[in-house]
Amino acid sequence: MVEPRIVAAGFFAGSFVPRAMFEEACQVTIPLHVLLQWDDEGNDLQAALDLFDAFGSKEKSLHANMGGHTGVPQFAGEDAAQFFTRHLK
């Protein structure tokens, strides 16, 4: 089901990615901003990259930063805010 009120999304990649999520990701076509902490010990890095690739969005960006789960730099939040400002006008 498509929800017309949702026009953009942010996604924090990582953790366990169920197989069904890969199958459904191709249906996501709205602009997408994905944050990935490269050194997050709880992430399956390849699964996160594969999921990003599976999203059907024509406009999608992957923002990868060094550091673990709690090491998200402040500017990452600012980047996400700019993304939403651009798409939620």
C-alpha angles and dihedrals in degrees: 000000000000118000108208093198091066107080102160138011142201121211131191103212122216146065124074114341113204116221090240089062090062091051092049096042093079088065091061104095103156121104109284133201112194124192119200127182102211097206099041104139091208094056129093094216096197092049090052091051092046091050091051089052091049095057111106095216116128088206111048130140131194117210109193122185132184115247141061132288095287094040098083106144119234092242089062089068090047090052090051091049090053090050092053093043089055095049104034099059 
